[in-house]
C-alpha cells in the first residue's frame, strides 16, 4: 500500500512539474494552470475586483494555449449569473446571452469566430431581387477576428420583452428568409434602409441558460482555492 501511495505522489509531482503555477480547488481539482511556456491552460476561475466605478465580476471557463475556448460563465461578486459566452480561437463564437442581476434576459448576441490560420469561407450568393434564391457560391476572406452572425435580441430589463431584433450574416445586416430564425440571407450592400417591419416579439420566458443555472445552483456561488506552484 505504501508503494502505491508513493507511486501516486510521484506521478502527481511529475504532472505538476509541467506547470509554472496553479491553484487547487476545494474539490481537489487543479485550476488556473500556467504551463512552463507561460500559457494559460485548462479550467480557470478569474476574479476581477471593483475598479474606478466599474463593478467587479468572476468568470469561469477553459483556456487552451492562452485563449478562451468553449462556454464561459460570468457572475457578479454576489454570485448572480450575468453572462454565458461561447468562444473559439479566443474569440466570441455562437450564442452569447447577458442577464440582469435578477436573472432576467438583457441581451442575446450571435457571433462567428474567424480561424486565424484560414480566414476564408464559402458563402451563398443571393439574388438581389429575391433574397430566398441562391444564384451561386463565392469564397470570401473574413475580415476581423469575430463577426456578428445570427440573431441579436435586446430585452426590456423591466418587463423581459424583446424591444428590438437584429439579424446578421458575416457582419452584414440580414433578412430572415425562412421559418427558422437561423435561415438568414445578407441584405444587398445597396440596401441600407431600416426594415420598418422589424420583428418585435413579446416574451417573458427565461432563457434555458438561466433555468439551468437556477436549477443547479440554489445558493450563491462561492469558490475557495489554495494556491500551489512549482518551477520559477
N, C-alpha and C positions, 0 to 999 in steps of 0.2 A: 504493500500500500504506500509506503514511504517513497519507493522508487517511482510509482505512478504520479504521486504528488510532485516530486522533484521534476519529473519529465514535463508535467503540465506547466510548472512555473518556468522551466527553461524555454518551452515553446512560447509562453506568454511574453517573456523578456525579449526573445528573438523577434517576436511580432512587433512589440513596442519600439524596438531599436530602429525600425524604419521610420519612426515618427520623430519630428523635431519637437512637437508639443501636442498635447491632447488634454481633455478632461474626461472624467468618469462620472456618469450619471448615477442617480440613486438606485437604478435597477442594474447597475454594473456594466452598462453599455458604454462604449467608447465614443465620445463626441468631440467636435471641434478639432479634428485632426489637421495638423500641418505636417506634410511629409518633409523629408530631408532636402527636397528641392524648393521648399518654401511655398508649396501649393496647398490650398485647402482641399480636403478630401472627405468623403463620407457625410454622415449626418451632422448638421451644425445647429446650434441654438445661439442666436445673436441677440444681444440686448443693447438697445440704444437709449440712453437716458434723455430726459427733457433737456432742451438746449435753446436758449435765446427765444423763448416763447413757443418753440415747436414742441409738440407733445412727443414723448418717447414711445417706444414700442419694442416688442420682442417678436422675432420671427424664427421659424424652424423649417429646415428642408435639407436637401442634399447638394453637396458640391462635387463636381467631377473636374479634376485638374484646374481648380480655382474658379470654375464657372458654375453658376446655379443650373440645376438640372431637375426636371420633373416638377412636382407640386410643392409650393412653399405656402405656409400659412403665417399670417401676421396677427398679433394680438396687441391689445392695449396693455399698459403696465398693470392694469387691474385684472387682466386675464380674459377680456372680451375679444372674440374673433372679429377682426376688422377687414381682413382681406384673404382671398385664396387666389394665388397667382401660379401660373404654369410657365416653365422655362425650357428652352432648348438652346444649346450652344451659348448659354449665359444670357440669352435674350428672351423677352416675353414671347410665348407661343401658345396659341389656343385661347380658351376662355379664361378670363380673369374677372373676378367679382369682388366688389367692395361693399362694406356694410357700415351702418351706424353703430354706435356703442350699445344700442338696444337690440342689435341683430337684424334690423330691417335692411333690405337691399338699398344701396345708394347708387351704384353704377355697375354695369357689365360692359366689358370690353372684349373684342376679338383681335388677336394678333397672329402674325405668321413670322417666325424667326427665319433668317436667311443663313444658309450654310456658308460659313466664311471660306470654305475650301472649294465651293462650287456655287457661286452666286447667280445661277441661271435656273430658269424654269420654263416649261412649255405651257402656254395658256391658250384658251379658246379665243378665237376672233369672232365677234358677233356682228350681225348685220346692223348697220347704223339705224335703219328704219324699222327693224324688227329684232329687239333685244333677246327674243327667245330662239332666234335662228343662228346656229353656228355655221360660219362660212369658211372656217379654216383653223389651223393651229400655227402658233408662232413661238419661237424661242426668244425669250427676253432676258436681259440682265437686270437683276433686282438691286435697286439702289438702297443703301442703308443696311442696318443690322436687324431690324424688325419692322414689319409693315402692318398697318391697320388692315385687318382681314376678317370679315364676318359681321355679325350684327352687334351694334352698340346700343345699350339702353340706359337711359337716365331716369332715375326714380325721384319722386317727391319724398323727401325724408320724413315728412309728417304723415302722409297718407299711404305711402307704399305703392302708389300708382305710377305707371310709366308716363313721364312727361314728354319724352322725345325718343325717337328711334332713328338710328343712322345705320346705313349698310355700306360696307367697304369691300373692295376686291383689290388686293395688291396696292394698298394705299390710295386707291381711286374710288370716288363715290360710285355706288352700285344701285341697281334696281332688282327687286325680287321678281323672278321670272317663273316661279312655281309655287306650289302649296307649302313646300318645305322652306323654312327660314334660311337654310343653307343654299338654296337654289338662287344664286346671285349672278348677275352679269354686270360688267362695268358700264357706267354711263359713258357715252362718247365724249371725248375731250372737248368738243364744241358745246356740249350740253352742260352749262354751269348753273342753270336755273334751279331754284329750290322747288322740290315737288310739293305743291300745295296739299296733296292728298297723303302726305307722310303719315304713317300709321301711329296712332296714339292708343295704345292698348291698356285698358284698365285692369289691374290685377293687384291683389294684396297677398297672394300666396308667397310664402317664404321660399327662397331658393333651396335646392337639395343640399347644398353645402352647409347652410345654416341648420337645417333639420338634422343632418348627420352629426354636426358638432354638438348641438344641444342634447342629442340622444346619448352621445358618448361621454360628454363632459357635464356632469351635474353641478360641479363646483367650479371654483376659479382654478385657472391653470397655474401651477407653481412648479418650477424646475429647480432642483438643487443639485449642485455638482461639486466634486472635489477635484482639484487640479492635479496633474501629474505631467512630468516632462522628462524627456531623455535627450541626449545629444546636446549640441551647443545652442 
